[in-house]
Amino acid sequence: MDLSISLSENYLKLTSPQLVEKLGAVMKNAGMRDVKMLTRARVPIVKIRDPITGIRCDIGFQSSLVMYNTRLLKAYSQIDPRFRELVFIVKYWSKQRNINEPYFGTLSSYCFVLMIIHFLQVRGVLPCLQKIAPNGVVADDMNSLPMKRVEDFNVYFYEDVHELIRNGHWNSTNTESVGELLVAFFKYYSAEFPYVHGVASVRTGGVLSKEDKGWTKDRQQEINRSGAVKDRYWLCVEDPFEMSNNVGRPVDKETLFEVRGEFIRASKILCAGASEDNTLAKVCEKAPIVISKKGTGGMAMTRKW
């Protein structure tokens, strides 16, 4: 479970890392287990595990922009139930295979959700809500759509999805089952998505060019030489509102090999067949090999592959 806390400027007297440190201390005193304070992450978070239920939770402090990200994801989840089911399966799989740790060079849950939405847009299961005009019709030119500014970002999207479906402006012709979509999802990110040149874009409902966005190896090297925080462009997933933010930025050359390797592994297992239950259990089995990897905060982490 992920929880993001947004505080207004009137109440925000501390920085996000300071808030994380204070909250982490409170959680330890309250008896939470496995408390980790990741103060140097792009979005500082506290990781906890409830001792009674065993539920793990990431708590972060962010700007009000995150509320619109959440509303966008909620809107997509209300369009087609297959989206929610895919999210549950993929998130469990990514946790089991240890590729859901952005602080250690793999992907955040948010990134996986965006990758699923992008895939379902390409597949014709979901529309592109940021391209739909207030009258429910897809705009020919995104520049003609309304502007809704929050922190200098345009957060407009068509939010009344029930009206969209009721009026017949969106009706998916895709009849694939969740199982069929899961197979196609793993195949897409193992063999079809253009990692070298492409950017997954929920905002446009398609694949953008890394070069057009300036997300290239040359730009990455330029940033590294300047001494600024490293921006990596090995796996590119555009944030729907903060368009300069590559949500896949924690991934480097090594972890891209590992993440894509997990997509390939899952795709091979699913395509090989056998009973549905046994096959999915095999895909989601806990990764067995233990290695040590440095995290972005300089910490050593034991990971299983």
Number of C-alpha atoms within 10 A of each C-alpha: 8 12 12 17 12 15 13 9 9 6 7 12 11 11 10 19 20 13 20 23 18 14 17 22 16 12 20 14 9 9 13 19 16 15 19 18 22 19 18 14 16 13 15 23 29 25 21 22 18 15 12 8 7 11 10 16 16 17 20 22 21 16 15 15 18 15 14 16 17 12 13 20 15 14 18 19 18 14 20 15 11 19 20 17 14 20 20 11 14 19 18 15 21 22 16 18 21 20 25 22 15 20 24 23 23 23 24 18 19 18 21 19 19 22 22 22 26 25 25 24 18 16 17 16 22 23 24 22 23 23 23 21 19 16 10 19 13 19 15 11 9 14 9 10 17 13 12 11 11 14 10 10 14 17 19 21 24 20 17 13 19 13 13 20 14 10 11 10 16 19 16 14 9 12 10 13 9 16 15 11 20 23 16 20 22 23 20 16 21 21 13 11 15 17 18 13 18 22 26 28 24 26 20 18 21 15 20 18 17 18 13 11 13 13 21 19 15 10 15 16 13 14 15 14 10 9 8 9 9 16 22 23 27 25 26 28 25 26 20 23 22 16 15 12 14 21 24 28 22 26 24 17 12 11 18 20 12 18 23 18 14 23 19 18 15 24 22 16 15 23 13 9 10 11 8 11 8 11 17 18 11 13 20 18 14 16 15 11 9 10 10 10 14 13 17 16 12 11 10 12 13 10 16 15 14
